[in-house]
Amino acid sequence: MSKIRVGISGAAGYTGGELIRILLHHPHCEIAFAHSRSNEGRKVYEVHEDLYGDTDIAFSETITHDIDVLFLCNGHGDSKKFLESYDLPSSIRIIDLSQDHRVHNSSGTRSFTYGLCEMNRHEIQTATNIANPGCFATAIHLALLPLAVKGHLTSDIHINAITGTTGAGQAPSQTTHYSWRNNNHSTYKPFSHQHLDELKATLNKLTGNSLPDIHFLPNRGSFARGIHAAIYLESELGLQKAETLFHEFYKDHPFTHVTTAMPHVKQVVNTNKCYLKVEKHQGKLMVTSVIDNLLKGASGQAVQNLNIMFGIDETAGLKLKASVF
């Protein structure tokens, strides 16, 4: 088959850099352009220094139409503006990594499919526009999907999750400054994080709008990348039945793995994997979920969506090894 021609808008940010890194070695893709107004003319490796020696692509200020798919790595709120500003042919498929189309899933004449591969694989196969899920939402969804599908979300859901500094994007801020973040830990946006909206929207569809309350405490960690989420709820499910439920649900999904050992972030950093562990503590069912926020939580999942959309091996370009040490 001919190569899939790819454009990337907002290519100078963390997710754009990860997309470039993956797609340079993807067997079925070629990068047509890496768009960045603020870096026009600069070599990609001058911003993404890990790509020195891998590519001589320069950032472009222009968007061309000779592509098959466009990744939008723009800031939240900017993807809708981008699509309004550029008259893109309907033949160009869109994968939006911002939050703009995850809940309000239309923009002009384009409608967006929520790109959670483990839930919407069949819809993604025929979709032309994808709203890539958020990083926290991905980690939490994967911990809850098997329970939601089988009607086991019947009590309040409690979530304590921590993310690395890259979750805040590349633009510097007080809370990503090394002196503030190093040897530090903080909670932010308690019970009000923006990913709750897409989480509730998806789970409500699966539970018939009978979703119990979700209590979400997001935390900032003193590390660069990764998400560790601990989710628990009251449940009558026994441990063996719960483990069987999770194994059966994910048996045909190549990146989500149920483990008996307590997972940790270093196992998944630099991969598109999610590791899940199910436990029972008296009447409470607990699920631990770990992902790389920039890969399974962003760029890796976006490429997984591309693979499914174009009918190629779902794991193409994503057979990455964790950087444990």
C-alpha positions, -999 to +999 in steps of 0.1 A: +000+000+000+011+036-006+023+056+024-002+075+045+006+112+042+004+129+076+003+166+086+008+178+122-004+211+135+010+224+167+041+202+161+064+221+185+047+209+217+052+177+237+025+158+219+036+170+185+072+159+192+060+125+203+040+121+171+070+130+150+091+105+169+066+077+163+057+085+127+093+088+116+096+051+122+060+041+113+061+015+085+030+029+067+033+067+072+053+097+060+053+132+074+042+158+049+047+188+072+051+198+108+032+230+113+043+257+138+039+294+133+063+304+161+090+280+148+087+284+111+119+276+093+137+260+123+147+223+121+124+201+141+154+188+161+162+223+173+130+221+194+127+183+199+164+177+206+159+139+209+152+138+171+187+151+161+201+126+136+166+112+129+152+139+106+160+171+088+124+182+086+119+219+093+088+234+108+064+249+083+040+279+086+018+266+058-008+238+057-010+218+025-039+197+013-019+168-002-023+147+030-045+119+041-048+128+078-041+158+100-032+156+137-043+187+157-019+192+186-031+227+193-039+241+227-074+235+241-098+258+224-076+263+194-086+232+174-120+246+167-106+279+157-081+261+134-108+242+116-128+274+111-097+292+097-086+266+072-109+253+045-098+217+046-112+192+021-135+166+037-113+139+024-086+148+050-092+129+082-087+147+114-074+134+147-077+161+174-056+157+205-072+187+222-103+186+243-124+206+218-144+178+203-145+152+231-179+162+245-192+187+220-184+164+190-190+186+160-173+214+143-190+229+112-198+199+090-175+176+107-186+152+135-161+135+158-159+100+171-145+096+206-112+078+200-110+054+230-098+024+211-108-002+237-144+010+236-150+024+201-128+003+179-157-005+154-168+031+152-132+043+147-128+019+118-153+040+097-147+074+113-133+104+094-127+126+125-114+115+159-115+133+192-085+117+210-092+112+247-075+131+275-047+115+295-064+112+329-097+102+311-079+073+293-063+059+325-096+061+344-118+048+315-096+017+311-100+010+348-138+013+347-149+001+312-153-036+321-174-027+351-195-002+332-203-025+304-215-053+328-235-030+350-212-030+380-209+008+385-235+010+412-218+030+440-198+062+442-165+061+424-134+075+441-103+083+421-069+095+433-045+100+404-011+117+399+005+130+367+039+142+357+050+177+346+045+170+309+007+168+315+007+206+318+022+211+283+054+227+272+048+263+281+065+270+315+044+279+345+050+282+382+039+247+389+061+232+362+092+252+373+119+228+386+124+246+419+086+243+426+079+209+413+110+190+424+106+172+458+070+184+458+035+171+456+002+190+453-035+184+445-052+206+419-087+211+405-102+188+431-136+173+420-136+197+390-109+185+365-119+191+329-115+154+320-145+146+342-168+159+315-157+133+289-154+106+315-190+111+326-203+115+290-188+081+280-197+062+311-233+076+310-237+060+276-226+026+289-247+028+321-279+042+306-275+076+324-274+058+358-238+067+366-231+072+403-211+102+416-174+104+407-151+119+432-118+127+414-086+141+431-059+149+405-024+154+418+009+168+404+039+146+408+076+153+409+084+134+377+083+142+340+058+117+325+033+091+334+000+087+352-008+065+382-045+063+391-061+044+420-098+039+416-121+022+441-158+017+448-181-005+469-188-037+450-204-071+455-181-086+429-156-111+442-119-108+433-119-139+410-150-128+391-136-092+388-103-104+374-120-127+349-142-098+338-112-076+331-092-104+314-122-112+291-128-076+283-092-068+272-082-101+257-083-087+221-068-054+229-030-054+224-020-025+247-041-030+278-029-057+302-043-070+334-015-079+359-014-096+393+016-075+404+011-039+415+019-018+384+041+013+385+047+042+362+082+032+349+067+000+334+047+020+309+067+052+303+077+054+266+050+028+256+014+028+245+005+003+272-019+005+301-014-019+330-043-026+353-044-044+386-077-055+403-079-059+441-106-065+467-104-049+501-133-060+523-163-046+504-143-023+481-131-031+446-099-013+437-084-009+402-049+006+397-042+020+362-008+033+349-001+048+315+023+072+298+004+105+296+022+115+264+017+082+246-013+061+256-027+093+270-021+114+239+002+107+208+004+069+210-033+066+213-037+091+184-015+068+162-034+038+174-065+056+161-048+062+128-039+025+125-075+015+131-090+041+108-068+030+079-072-007+085-036-015+093-020-034+122-032-017+153+003-019+168+022-004+138+048+021+149+039+015+186+060-015+196+080+006+221+100-005+250+095+010+285+124+031+298+124+014+332+160+022+341 
